[in-house]
Amino acid sequence: MPASDLAARPTAPAPLLGWKRVRFLLITSLVCGLMLSHNWTSGLPSLFVRTTLIGLVAMLVFGLFERWPRRLPVWAARWVWQVVGVALSVPMTTFTIYVLATKDGAPPFWEVPARLQGFVGFLGLGLLVAPWTALAALVRQKDALARHQRLAFDLQRSELEREAIGARLHLMQAQVAPHFLFNTLANVQALVDTGSPKAPALLRSLIAYLRAAVPRLHERDTTFGQELELVRAYLELMQMRIPDRLQFTLHVEQEALALHCPPMTLLTLVENAVRHGIDPSEEGGKIEVHVVREDRRCRVRVRDTGVGLRQGSTGLGTGLSTLRERLRLSFGDDATLRLSAGEGGGAVAELDLPALTEPVSPPVPPPTDAED
């Protein structure tokens, strides 16, 4: 059930003769009977029967007014309706019991001092116990209702936060699509402008690649095995454009292929290495991709031997900035992305994230704890 429905639905009244109420009735009737037993001469069973009957009627009146009438005037509070009903039920029930217990031809109970004293005892104890018990039950119900509503609101807030995170993550992924497409098309345009005979083959490879890549841009989850296919196709595409300036190697452990990650994670790291490392270098360079699984973590390392990090710059392009934000939305603080200078030149992008065997689910702050 959605949290919004849970918050909107009022708590259903407890059953009229639920086990908890019947158990409380029996215990209370037993205690009241023991309190009256010192002046009782007609046998304890009849005493306990009378206290139980009085308590049962009071409990039924409490439950009845809990449901009826369904709508009360604005000036009438239901709890007052219930407490007054319970208070009135005690003398009426007690009077009825004593009238029915009077034998035919016997004087009324109010003319017999012993019986009148018993009636007054039942009436006084009943008026002392029943209304206050009803008030205690109402306070307990109000407290339970408050906890129920607080839990419902917390659940609703969690769902709204999850939806907001999902919408923001989808927006970040949508930003990846034009960024990647514009970069790739710019590479193709440069090749066409130079009149290279490789342009037609490159365009065919690009079309085949985009047919496989574009549908995945809008998915919320993928695996490193699928990412590896895209990375290989992308690097082969880029190698056709600059065959003398780009070499690459891919090292992905078999155990890491089935691990889940946000779409375009590995591809974004590789594209950043090509765009900011290899392309600006006259000599070109080499890209090395490593993906390994270590216990419950997955570690990704993309190294290039290009121009390296520029002075006074973090080296982050639009792709890496977007990827970092997407990782934060998907894993919270449980994923890190670092960019550093490589030994002997170039740059190294290192990604550390959970080794997930199930689809990525954005984290949501837990709801506020509610008392039991």
N, C-alpha and C positions, 0 to 999 in steps of 0.2 A: 504494500500500500504506500503510495506517495506520502511524503511527509506533510505536504499541504493538506491532503485529505485527513491525515491524522490530527493535524492541528485544528481543522475546522469541525471535526466530529466531536460532539460532547461525549463525556464519559457516561456509559450506560449505567443505570441504577443497579445496585446489587440485587440478587434474587430475594424474594420475600422470605423464603425459608432456606436460604443458603446454609451450608454446613457451618461456616464460621459464626453466623448469627445464632443458629440453633445451639451450638456449643456454648457460646457466651450466655444465651438464655438459661441453659441448664445450670451452668456454674453460678450465675447470679441468683437464680431461684433457690438453689441449695443454700447459698450463704444467707439469703434473707430468711429462709425457713429456719435455719439454725439460730438466727437472732431472735425469732419469735417463739422458739421451742420451750423456753423456760416457763411460760405461762400457758402452754397449750396442753389440754387434757384429753383431746379426742384422737390421739394417735398421730405419729409422725407422718405416715403415708398421706393422710388427708391434708396435713399441713403443707407438705411439699406439692401435692396436687394443686392446691389453691394458689400458692406462690407461682407455680409454673403457669397456671391458666392466666393469672393477672399479667405476668410477664409476656406470655404469648400474645395476648390481645394488644398489649402496648407495642410489641414489636410489629404486629400486623398493621396497626394504625400508623406507625412510623413509616413502614414501607409503602402503605397505600398513599399517604400524603406526599411521599417522595415522588410518586408518579402522577397523582391526580390532585387537582385538575392540571391539565397539561399547560395551560396558560393562566397566570395569576395577574390581577391588577398591578399596576406599577407601584402602588403604595403598599402592597402585601408582599412580605418576604416569605419564601417557602420554608425557611428554617423555623420561623415563628409559627407557621401553620403546623409544622410537624411537632414542635415542642408542646404547643397548646393542645393538640390532639392527643398526644401521649398523656399529658397531665389530666385531661378530662376522661380518658379511658380508664384510669385507675379507680376512681370512685364508682363509675358506672359498672365496671366489671365486678368490683368487690361487692357492691350492693346486690347485683344480680346473683352472684354466688351464694350470698347469705340468704336471699329470698328463696332460691331453689333448694337450698339445704334445709329449710324449715319444714318439718313434717306437717302433714295435714292435721288440723285441729290444734296445733301448737301455737302459742302466742308469737307475734312478730319478734324478730331478733332484737329490736331496739327496746323491747320491754323486758328482756332477759339480761341482767347486768353482766353476766359472764360472757354471753355472746356479743353484747354491745362493746365490751372491752376488747374482744378479739377483733371486731370490725374496725374499731378505732386504731388498733395496732396495725392491722393490714393497711388501712387507709393512710396512716401517718408515714409508715415505712415506704409504702408505694409512692406517695407524693414526694418523698425525700429522694428516693433512688431513681425512679423512672425518668423524670424530666432532665435530671443532671446526666443520666446515662445517655439520653438522647442528644443533649448538647455535646457531650464528649464524642459521640459517634459522628455528629455533624462536623466538629472541628477536625476529626481524623479524615473525614471525606474531603473537606476543603483542602487539607494538606496534600492528600493523594491526588486531587484534581490539579493542584498547583504543580506538583512534580510531573504529572502527565503532560500538562501544557508546556512546561519548561523543556521536557525531553522532546516534545513534538517540534517546538520552535528551534531547538538545537539541531534536530535532524533536518528540518527545512533549511536552516542556515547552511548546513554542510552540503546539502544538495545544490543550493544556489551557488556556493563557492566552487563546487565541482563543475557546475555548468559554466561558470565564468572562466575558470581555468581552461576548460575544454575549448571555449570560444576563443580565448586569447591564443591558445596553442594552434588552433586552426588558422587564425589570422597570421601567426608567425610562419606557418607552413605555406600559406598562400603567398607570402612575400618571397619565399625561396624560389617559387616557380618563375616569375618574371626575371629575377636576378640571374638565375642560372641560364635561362633561355637567351637573355640579352648578351650575356658573356659568350655563349657558344656561337650565336649568330654573328657577333662581332668578329670572332675568329674566322668564320666562314667568309664573311665579307672581305676581310683582309686578303684572304687567299684568292678570292675572285678578282679583286682589284688589281692584283699583281699579274693576272692572266695565267695563273698556274694551270697546267693540264690536269692536275690532281683535283681540281675543284669539283667536277661532276662526281667523281668517286667519293669525295668527301661529303658532298650533299646527300648522296645515297646512303652513306653510313650514318649521317646525322638524322635523316628521316627514319631509318630503321631504329636508331637509338632512341629518338624521341617517342616513337610509338610504344616502346617498352618503358620509358622513364616517366613520361608525363602522367599516366594514370596513377603512379605511385606517389606523385607529389601531394595528392589530396588524401592519402591514406594516413591513418593515425598511428600505424604500427607497421614494422617490417622486421626482417631478420638480417643478420650480418651476411648470411648466404646470398640473399637477394641484393644486398648492398654491394657485395663483391662482384656480382654480375654487372651491375651498373658501373662500378668503378673500372672494371676491366674494359667495358665497352667505351667508356669515356676516355680512358688513357689511350686506347687504340685509335680513337677518333683524333685525339690531340697529336698522337705520334704520326698520323698521316699528314697533319699540317706542318709539323716541324720534325721530320724524321731524323735529322742529324743533330738535334738539340734536346731530345727527350728519350730517356730510357727509364724503365720502371721494373720493379719486382714486387710481387705480392706474396706475403707469408701469412696465412690465416689458418689457425689450428682447426682441426676437424670438429673439436668440441665446441668451438665458438660459432660455427656456422648457423646453428639453430637458435642462438641467443637473440632476444628481441631488442630493438632500439627504435628511436624515432626515425621516420623516413628521411633519407638524404643525409644522414649523420656522417657516414664514412665518405660519401661523395663530396660533401661540403669541405671536408679536410683536404681531400685530394685536389679539388678544384682550386682551393686557396693556395696550395703549394704550386700549382701550375701558373696561376695568374700572378701571384706576388713573388714567386721564387724563380721559376724556370723562364717565363716569358721575358722578364726584364733583363735576363742575363744573355750576353752575346754568345757565350760558350754553351748555354743551356745547362743541363744537369740531369740528375737522376732522382727518381722518387722511390722511396722504399716504404711499403705499407706492412705493418705488423699488427695482428689481432690475436691475442691470447686470452685464455681463461685461467684465472688463478683463484681457486676455491670459489667463493661467492662473488668475485669481482671479474669484470671484463676490462682489459687494458688494451687501448688502441694507440699506436704510435705511427705517425706519418712524418717522414724525414725527407727533406729535399736538399740538394747541393747547389741551390740557386744563389741569388744575390744576398740572401740573409735578411735580417731585420735592419731597417733603416734607423739611423741615429735619431733619437727623440721621438720615435714612433713605437707604438705597441705592436705594429704589424697586423692589427685586426682589420679585416675588410668587412663589407656588409655581410658576407656569408658567415664568417666566424662569429660576428656579433649576434646575428640572428640565431645561429646554432647554440650559442651559449645561453641565450634567453629561452630557447625551446627546451634545452636540457634542464634548466631551472624549473620550468613549468612542469616537466615530466617527472623529475626525480627530486625536486627540492634541493636540499644541500647534500644529497647523496651522490652527486656526480660533479666532477671537476674537469675543466678544460684549461690546459696550460700551453703557452706558446713561448718558446725560448730559442736562443741561438744554438745552432748545432756545432759540434766540434769540427774544426777545419772549415767552417763556413756553412752557409745555408741556414735553415730553420727547422725546428722540431715541434710538431703539435702532438700533445699527449692528452689522451682522454681516459678517464677512470670512471666507470659507471657500474651499477649492479649487474650481475650476470642473471638476467631474467629468462626463464624458460616459458613464460606466458606473456601475453600482450601487455604493453606499457599502460599503466593506469595512473593518471595525475594524482599526486597526494593531496589530501584535504586535511586541514587542522582538525583534531578530534573535537567533538562537541563538549560543552561544559559538563562536568560531572554533576549528576543529580543524585540526591540522597535517595536511598531505598525506602 
